[in-house]
Amino acid sequence: MKPLRLLLVDDDELDRMAVQRMLRGSELHASIVEAGDAAAAIEALLAGSFDCVLLDFHLPRLDGLDVLRRVRAMGIDTPVIMLTGQGDEALAVELMKAGASDYVAKANLSAQRLGTGILAALKLYEAQQAASKAQELLRQQVQFAEMFVGIASHDLRNPLSVIMLNVAILERSAKLPPELQQCVARIKTSGKKSLRLIHDLLDFTQARLGSGIPINRASTDLHALVSEAVEELRSTHPGRELVLRLSGDGAGIWDADRLAQVVTNLVTNALAYGAPDRPVTVDVGGNEDGVGLSVHNEGEPIPGELRDTLFEPLRRGALRQGAPVGNIGLGLFIVDQIARAHGGGVDVESSASAGTRFTVRLPRTPADT
């Protein structure tokens, strides 16, 4: 083991000499720098690096706890062992919370106790540094992955948009035989799903790496918007019953495209996880403060272990048997992000008897107007 560099902080020269003797009697090889007060200790720490600090609690003007807090506030993470005249459990807890590695009463101090304490503090520090580096590496890897998803999604959107444009041209052609018309329809359906997935990935990247999902507010009739979205969903799910109920005032200042996305995600989610022979009900109601948009389905409730992570990205529950896999677990995350961007939120209620209901709460206007 390489020689250690220690900082000994104590205003009592006799106590410093006693600690020096104990260190010489231990198995540690160390060079020791002494400081007689808090100012000298902080100056020494700023001027050079140390493996460990032995800090007396009872210092003039600033006690050891104040010194420790100042040192940590400066970003200095050197291990600190606090030395004091007597043991105090409450003080020990406070010192540990402030960042001390150990706490030793001088009455219990010995060469063995001091050497063991310093080695333990160094091992703890090394473990913390390794964990911090691993966490930072993981953060960088996650950020890189999210950036990659965003870039790839953006690059995929352009050629797919060209495909959809040509599909629209083919649809307008009167010369296509019926079998080719069916092929074009299938291409269109698959293209729409792919575009929706790409848009979800771009929204995910924007929410995680940017300042949140962007919204463009304008005067919006939520009743008309939801009616149109539900009608489109009926056409793409001809075998399912969608019930729409509208009440109150549906006017507000929102991003219409984003709210249509909310409706589509929630209804699609309800169709995938709800009982296939039971209706999915969409309710829109308004009062003076805002509006509520809820989507309800009957069937198995949301498992309790999924409740806490329901709105996290890339999470997906077990689909009912026979339901198509049509998403990668971003739908509810995006719903939550859109609601937050409008100054609102999302609530969920789920039980075996009452089914599952997601409710999006939206203020009619931005909070700053």
N, C-alpha and C positions, 0 to 999 in steps of 0.2 A: 504493500500500500504506500502511495506517495506521501511525503510529509504534508501535514495539514497546515493551513494558515488560519489562525483563530484570532478573534477580536475579543478581548476581555474588558468589560466596561464595569467599573466599580469606583466610587469616590473614596473608598477606604483602602489606603495603601497596604495595611496589614492583611485585609481580606484578599487583595490581589496577590500578595505574596503567598498566602495559604493556597489559593487556587493554583498558582504556578507550581508549588511543591507537589500538589496532587496530580497535576498533569505529568510532571516528571516521573511520578511513581506509577503512572498508568502505562499501558503498552502502546500508547499513541506516540507517534513522532510528529511534533508540531512546533511551528514557530508562532510566537504570541506577540500581538500588538496590543498595548494597553491604552485605555482611555479613561480619564478621571471624571468625566461628566457627559451629559447628553449631547452637547454641542460637539465635543471632540469625537464622540462615537459616530454621529451622523457625518461629520467631516471625513472621518476615516472610511466609512462605508461608501461615500461618494467618490473618494479618491482611489480606492482599490477594491479588489475582490477578496472575499474571505469564504472559507468553507463552512464556518459556523461562528455564531456570536454567543458569548456567555455574558448575559446582561443582568446586572443587579437591579432589583425592583426599586429599592429605596435610594434614589438619586436626588440631589438638590435641584430645585426649580421644576424639573420634569421627572416624573417617576417612570419606571421601566415600561409600564403599560402605554403611557403617552409616547415614549420613544418608539416602541414597537408599532403603534398605529401610524406614526409619522413615516417610519421607514417603509411600511407596507404601502402607504399612500404614494410614496415616491416610486413605487414599482420595484423596490429591492426585495427579492424573495429569499435571501440567505437564511438558512435555518437559525432560529434563535432559541436558546435555552435560558429560561428566566431563573435567576437565583434570588432567594428572599430569606429574610430572617426567620420566618415561621410559616408553617403550612396553613393554607386556607382554601377549602374546597371551592367556595364560591368564586374566589379570586382565580383559582386554577381554571375554572370553566371560562371565565371572562378572558383570561390570557389565551387559552386555546382558540376561542372564537376570534380573537384579534390576530391570530396567526403564529402563536408560539408553537415550537415543536415539542417542548417539554417544560416542566416546572419542577424545580428541586429546592427544598428547604435547606439552608446552609447547615443546619444542625444535622442533617442526614447525609451531608456531602462527604464523599470519600473518593480515593483514586479510582476504585473499581466502578462506583456509581457514576462518576463523572465520565470516565472512558466509555462505559456502556451507553450512557445517555447521548454522548456525542456521536457514536457509531450508529445508534438507532435513528437519531435525527438526520444523519447523512443518508441512510438507507431510505427513510421516508421521503426525503427530498428527491432522491434519484427516482423513486417510484412515481412521485407526483410529476416530475419532469417528463418521464417516459409516457405517462398517461396523457399529459398535455400535448406532447408531440403527436401521439397517436390520434388524439381528438382533432388536432389541427389538420393532420394528413387526411383523416376521414372527411372533414369539412371541405377540404380542397377537392377531394375526389367526388363528393356529392355535387359540389358547385360545377365541376367540370362536366359531370354527367348531365346536369340540368342544362348547361350551356349547349352541350352536344345535341340534346333533345330539341332545344329551341332552334338551333341552326339547321339540323336535319329536317325538322318539320317545315321550316320556312322554305328550304330548297325543294322539298317534295310538293309543296302546295302549287308551285308554278306549273310544272308539267301536268299535274292532275287537273288544274283549272283549264288547261288547253284541251284535255280529254273531254271534260264536261262541256266545253264550248262546241266541240265537234259533235258530241252526242245531241246537243240542241239543234244543230244544223241537220243531222240525220233525221231527227224527229219531225222536222218540217217537210221532209221529202215525201212526196206522194207515191214514189216509185218503189218503195221498199216492200218486198213480199212479207206476209205475216210472220214467217219464221225469223226473218231478220229484225222485224219490229220487236219481237220478243227478246232477241239478243240485245238490241239497243236499250230496251227497258231494264234488262238485268244489269247492263253496264252502268246505266244511270243510277240505279239503286245502289250498286256497289261503290260507285264514285261518290255519291252523297255520303255514304257511311265513312268512306276514307277521308273525305274533306272534313266531316264532323270530328273524326279522330284527330286529324292534324290540327284543327282549330282548338280542340281541347288541349293538345300538347303545347301549342303556342300560348294559350291562356295560362296553363300550368307554369311555364317558364316565366311569363310576365309576372305572375303572382309571386313566384319564389325569388326571382332574381331582380325584378324591377320594383316599382313602387306600388304594385297591386294591379289588378285587372283594370284597364282604362275604360271609362264610360263616357258617352256623349249624351248629355241630357237634352231633352226637348219635351214640349207638351205632348202628353201621351194619354190615350184612352185605353186603360187597362182592360176594360170589358171587351172592346173590339179586338185588342191584341191577343188576349187569351182565347177568345172565340175562334180567331183565325188559326192559332196554333193548335188548338184541340181538333179543329176540322181537318187540318193536315195530318195529325196523328191518327185520326179515324181512317183516313184514306190509306195510310201505311200499315194499319192494324185492323183489317176488315173483319176479323173474327172476334174482336174484343168490344166490350161495351164501355163507352166513355160518357159519363154524365157530367154536364156542365151546369152550374148554378151561379147566377150573378145577382148581386144586391148592392145597394148603396151607390155612392158616387165613385166612379172609376177613374177620375181625372187626376193627373199629377205630372210632375216634372221628372221623367226617368229616361233611361236608355232603352228604347223599345226593342232593339235587337237583342240586348242582353236579357231583358225580361222574357222574351220569347225563348231564349236559350234556357232560362230557368224552368219555364213550363215544360219544354221538351225533355229536359233532363229528369225532372221529377216524375212526369207521367211515364216516361220510358222505364225509369227505375221501378215504379209501381207495377207496370205491366210485367216486368221481368221477375219480380219477387212476390207479387200478389197471386191470389187464387185465380187460375185461368178462366173459371166459369162464373166469376163474380165481377161486378162493375168496378171501374176506377172512377172516383168522383173528384171533380175539380170545383172548388168553391172560391169565389172572389167576393169579398165584402169590404165596405169602406165606412169610415166615420170621419169626424173632423180632424183627428190627429194623423190618420194614415189609412193604409189599406192592408188587408191580409189576403194572401193567396195560399190556399191549402190543397194538397193532393192526398186522397185517402184510398187505401186498398185493403181488402180483407185477405186473410191467410195467415201464415206463420208469422209470429212477431219477430222483431229484431233480437237476436241473442244478446244477453246481458254483457258478454265479454266484448261485443263490438261497439257498445254505446259510446265509450270514451274515444274511440278512433274513427267514428262514423264519418267525420268531415275531413279526415286526413287524406292526402293524395295517395293514389295507387293502392287503395284499400277496396276490397270487394268481398261481399258476403257470399254465402253459398246460394246459388240460384236454385229455384224450384226445378224439379225434374222436368226435362223437356224444354226449358226456356233457352232461347239462343244466347250465346255469349256475344254481346255486342259492344262491350266497353272494356277499358283497362283500369277502371276504378278512379276516374277523375270527375265523374258527374256531380256527386254531392259536394266535393271540394270546390268545384267551380260555382255551384249554386250558392254556397256559403260565401265565397269571395265576392260574387256579384252583389249579394245582399249587403255585405259589409261596405262595399264601394258606394252603395246608395244610402249608407247610414242606418241600415236595418239589420236584421238577423234572421236566423232560422231556428225553429223549435221542432222537436220530434216527440211524438207520443206513440207507444207501441205496446200492445198486449194481445193475448190470444183471443180475448172476448171482443175487443173493440177494433182490432186491426191496427194498421199503421197510418199515421197522419203526419206529413211534413207541412209546416206552416211558415211561410215567408212573410215577415213583417217589414213594411216599407213606409217611411215618412213621405208625405206628398211632395215636399220640396226639400232642397238641400238645407242643412242645418245653418249655413251661413247666410241665408237669404231672409 
